[in-house]
Amino acid sequence: MIELNNDDWEFITYLHYVLKPFYLGTVMMSEKNYPSIGLTFHAIQKIKQFCSNDNTSNYHIKELKIPLLSKLNKYFFDDREQYLYFQQYSFFDPVSHLSLTDAEKLQCEKYIKNLITDDIYPLKRPS
């Protein structure tokens, strides 16, 4: 039988604290809650914000957040083109507006205007 000492229990408490936003994000995106790209974008932004937030003096919590933030960046934020598509498609979901900055909203609006202007109403070029 495994016996846990006080330090082990303390570490488990830190681990629970750090992984809780991932659990909540997973529940939020589960099938029963009607997941959408906007909801997914919002959850990932909140998790990134949590992992980036350095307001704790606890060494263990900081150390647990570092590799998680690294993986979030690798899979969601490092590929700029992928991130922009993710952001642009989530723009149409009201939930994602909670996570978009004003600059990101303007960027999405500009993209949509250009898309409409260039694709739907292309300028006629002289022959």
C-alpha positions, -999 to 999 in steps of 0.1 A, spaced: 0 0 0 12 35 -8 16 59 20 15 96 14 32 120 37 23 157 43 45 169 14 28 145 -10 -6 157 0 5 193 -3 18 186 -38 -15 169 -48 -33 200 -36 -11 222 -59 -16 198 -88 -54 199 -82 -53 237 -82 -33 239 -115 -53 213 -133 -88 225 -123 -90 251 -151 -83 223 -176 -110 201 -161 -135 230 -162 -125 238 -198 -130 201 -207 -164 200 -191 -174 233 -209 -164 218 -242 -181 184 -236 -208 172 -259 -236 177 -234 -229 215 -233 -231 221 -270 -195 229 -277 -187 256 -303 -155 270 -317 -162 302 -298 -166 284 -265 -134 264 -272 -116 297 -280 -129 312 -248 -118 282 -227 -84 280 -242 -79 318 -237 -89 315 -200 -66 285 -195 -37 304 -211 -45 335 -189 -45 312 -158 -11 296 -167 4 330 -176 -7 346 -144 22 348 -120 4 361 -90 14 333 -67 45 331 -47 42 293 -45 72 277 -63 54 244 -70 24 261 -87 47 282 -108 67 251 -119 36 231 -127 22 260 -149 54 263 -170 52 231 -191 14 235 -194 18 270 -208 45 257 -231 22 230 -246 -7 255 -249 15 278 -269 28 250 -290 -6 236 -300 -28 267 -301 -7 299 -304 26 293 -321 11 287 -355 0 322 -363 -21 313 -393 -39 286 -373 -45 310 -344 -59 337 -367 -84 312 -383 -94 300 -348 -99 336 -337 -118 346 -369 -142 317 -368 -148 322 -331 -156 359 -337 -191 349 -347 -198 332 -314 -210 356 -286 -191 337 -260 -158 343 -276 -163 381 -274 -155 376 -237 -120 366 -247 -113 389 -276 -95 421 -270 -107 453 -288 -77 450 -311 -86 414 -320 -122 423 -326 -111 451 -350 -87 427 -367 -116 402 -372 -139 429 -385 -113 441 -409 -107 405 -421 -145 400 -427 -148 433 -445 -119 424 -468 -134 390 -474 -167 404 -484 -151 431 -506 -126 408 -523 -147 376 -526 -183 386 -528 -181 421 -544 -147 420 -563 -137 452 -579 -140 451 -617 -107 456 -633 -104 474 -666 -97 451 -695 
